Amino acid sequence: MDDVATLVDVCAAYEGERDATLRGVSLTVGAREQLAITGPNGAGKTTILEVMNGLLPFQSGTVQVFGESVGLSSHRLRAEIAYLPQNLFFSADTPFLVRDVVLTARFAKSRARRLASMEDRRIVDHALSAVGIAELQRRPVGRLSGGQQRKVLLARVLAQAARLILLDEPTANLDVQAKAEIAALVAVVRRELGAAAVIVSHEAGPLRGAADRTVRVESGRIAEAYDRMPIRSGLS
């Protein structure tokens, strides 16, 4: 299995912090693989995603995605990576319509374009239908429920046609039914794109249960790795 992303002995720290958040992390993500990252708060789970996406510089080690070295100037490379940050919700007064939010994904593919093409609109139509929110496309995104907003963001991931999906706690603060729906939609998006996915989740549930591998991060290091994470009863 070819590796989509590779981290080798990576150390990273946030600006102004004395202690490193990642301490010698080595990790691979295979083609079409769903990798789950779990661990306590502050362990470095989100930091791994930020380093992989070129959003946070690292002090030592190597990071490669699609065989290319990742850096802060890797705009073209990041166009192939869809990143859904933790706790990304839209406030009630957000003026953008659902369709417009999804359409912005098409401009992530090229800095030069400013107008949507017919192909862009066709792709957005398909993404909205694929995640079951076509009827919401003319509604302000801030007026939607938390679960609906996550569906909008997954439609945006699909419209971006990324080859690597990074999701940080995508089911946080959702009810049991919404968690299951989001997990099912992640599978739909991955299948349509043929993409690999790295999903940070501190809770047991359907997303971690569907992972091909799970790694546990503690104090900035990989503490354990599983081919399949045992599913405990309940979702939390």
N, C-alpha and C positions, 0 to 999 in steps of 0.2 A: 504494500500500500504506500503510495507516494505521500510525502508529508506536505501539507499545505502551509503549516507554520512550525517554526522551530525556535525554541529559546534554549540557549546553552549557558549555564553558569551566570545568569543575569542578576546583577545587583542594581537596585534603583531606590531613590529617595526623593521625597517631595521637597521643593525649595523651602529653605528655612528650617527643615527638620534635621536634627543631628543624627538620628538613628535611621538606618536603611529600612525601607518597607519590604523590599525583596532582597533575600540573602542567598545568592547562589541557586536560583531557580533554573532547572532544566526541564523542558516540556516539549512534546511534539503533538501536533494535531494532524491526523491523517485525512486523506481525501474522503469527502462525504461522511466523515465521522461526526458524531455528536459527543462532545466531551463536556462533562459537568465538573465544575469546580465548587467545592464546598469548604466550610471552615467557619470559625467564629468571626465576629465583627473585628475589623482591624487587622486581620491576618494577612492581607495583601491580595485578596481575590480580585477586587476591582483594579488594582495596580497592574496585575498581569494583563488585563484587557487593554488598559491604557498604553502600556509598553508595546503590546502587540499591534496596536493601531497607530503607533507613532505619536501619541498625544503626550507622552511623558518620556523625557530622555533617561537613559540608563547609564550608570557609572562604569560598568564593566560587563563583559560577556558579549554574546552576539544574539541578534534577533533577525530572523529571516521569515518573510511571507512570500509565497509563490517563488521562492528561490532568490528573492531580492532582499538586500539589507534594508531594514526599516529605520527611518530617521524623521526628524520633524519637518523636513521638506518633501516628504513622500506623498505629495498630493495625488499623483496618478495612481500610486499603489492603494491609497486609502479609498479611491473611487471603487475599488473592487472589494472593499470591506464595509459591511453595514454594521453600525454600532448603535445599540439602544442602551443609553445610560440608565443607571439606577434612579428610581423615583422621578422619571420624566413624565410629568403630567401637565396638562394645559389648564391655566386658570379660567374661571368662568367668563372673564371679559376678553379672552383671546379672540380676535376678530376673524381669523382665517377659517375658511370652509374646509371640510374634510377632504374634498377633492384637491384643493390647493396644497394641502399638507402633503398628500401622497405625490402630487406632481413635482414637488421640489426634489424628489429623489432622482428625477431624470436629469436635473441640472448638476447633480453630483458627479455625473459621468463626464461632463465637459464644462470647463470654466468659460469657454468662449460663447456658448449658446445662451441666449436670454429669452427666446421665445420657444414655446412648446410646438413640436412638430405633430403631424397626424399620427405618426408611429408612437410618439410619447403618449398621446391621448389614448390610443388603443391599448397600450401597455397599462396605463392607469386604470382604464375601464376593466381590464382583465383582473388586475390586482384587487380592486374593490370587490368584484364579484367572487374571486377566489376565497377571500376571507369573510364573505357574507355580509358586507356593509354597503352594497351598492345603493340601498335606499337611504343611506345616511349622507351621501356625498355632498348634498347642498346644505347641510346643517353646520353651524359653527362648532368647531371641534371642542371648544371649551364648555359647551353645553352637554357633552356626552358623559356617560358614566366612566368610571375608571377602567372597567373591562372593555368598553367600547373604544376608549382612547388607545388602549394597548392594541386592539385590532387595527386601528388606523395606522399605528406605527409599524405593525407587521405588514400591512399592505404597502407601506412605504418601503420596507425592506425588500419585498417582492418586486416592486416597481424599479428599484435600483439595480436589480439583476446582479447582486454581489455574489462573489464566489466564497466569501468567508463571512459568517454572521456571528457577531459578538453581542450577547444579551446579558445584561446585568440585572439580576433579580426581576425578571419580566412578569412574575406573578405576585410580587410583593403587594400587600394591602388589598388583595382581591378575595372575594368569597370563594367557597369550594367549587361551585359551578363554573365561575369565571376562570379559575385556575385550570380546570380540566379543558375548557374551551381554548384557552391560550396554548396549552400544551399540544392540543390536536392541531391548531393552526400553525404552530412552529413546524410540526411534521409536514404539513401541506406545503409550506414555503420552502423548506429544505428539499422536499421531493421535486418540486417544480424547478428549482434552481440547480439541483444537483450539488448543493453547497455543503461545506463543512460548517459546524456550529460549535461555539464555545459558550456555555451557559453557566453563569454564576448563580448559585442558589443555596441559601443556608438551610432551607427546609426540605424535608422529604416530600415526595409527591410525584405526579406523573412526568414532569420534565426530567427529574433525576432518574426516575424509573426507566425512561426511554433511552438513557445515555448508553453509548457503547463502552465508555470508560468513565470513571469518576476519580478525581484526585482531591485529596484533602490538604488544605494549606493551613499551617499553623506557624505563627511568628515569622512570616516571610519565607518559609521553606515548605517544600513538598513533604508532607509527613507520611501520607499513605496513598496508595493507588489501588483501584479495583477495576476488574473487567466489567463487572456489573455491581451497582450499589444495591445492597439489600433494601427492599421496600418495607418500611415500617408501617404499622397501622396508622391511619390518619394522614393529614397533609401538613402538619406542623410539628 
